[in-house]
């Protein structure tokens, strides 16, 4: 990551002043990332549960930027997972079928939980593979 003296990716930080609730959230992200590295413990920040003023959520998202990985999930409505410019910091947005936002989270983790395969699904896959081999082998 190319950083300037403020520690921000050149494309992630602007000259605008960070507003009231954005700085504490960025600080929480910083502490959570350190905790992930030191202890292996993930953190989830529920942006919809935080009191944010007009434009603060957009400012936070702008400062975090968009990184190299994006995943789209379609399960009971679309969900989007975006890596931010900061490795280990992910923005996860869940929408309903009418495209209204149901939840928005910042996950500080190696990979967001929504992308993890569920054990029951893997067991079903394991049972289905022999049939595929029989049909095509």
Number of C-alpha atoms within 10 A of each C-alpha: 10 8 12 10 7 8 10 17 18 14 14 17 20 13 5 8 10 16 15 11 15 20 13 12 16 15 11 14 20 15 14 22 24 14 16 17 14 9 9 12 14 18 18 18 17 13 16 13 10 11 9 14 11 8 9 16 17 11 18 19 15 15 22 22 18 18 14 10 12 14 11 13 13 12 11 10 15 17 21 16 23 20 24 22 20 19 16 19 25 26 23 23 18 20 18 15 11 8 11 11 15 12 15 19 17 23 24 27 21 16 16 20 13 12 11 8 9 10 9 9 10 11 10 10 11 11 11 11 11 12 11 10 9 8 8 7 7
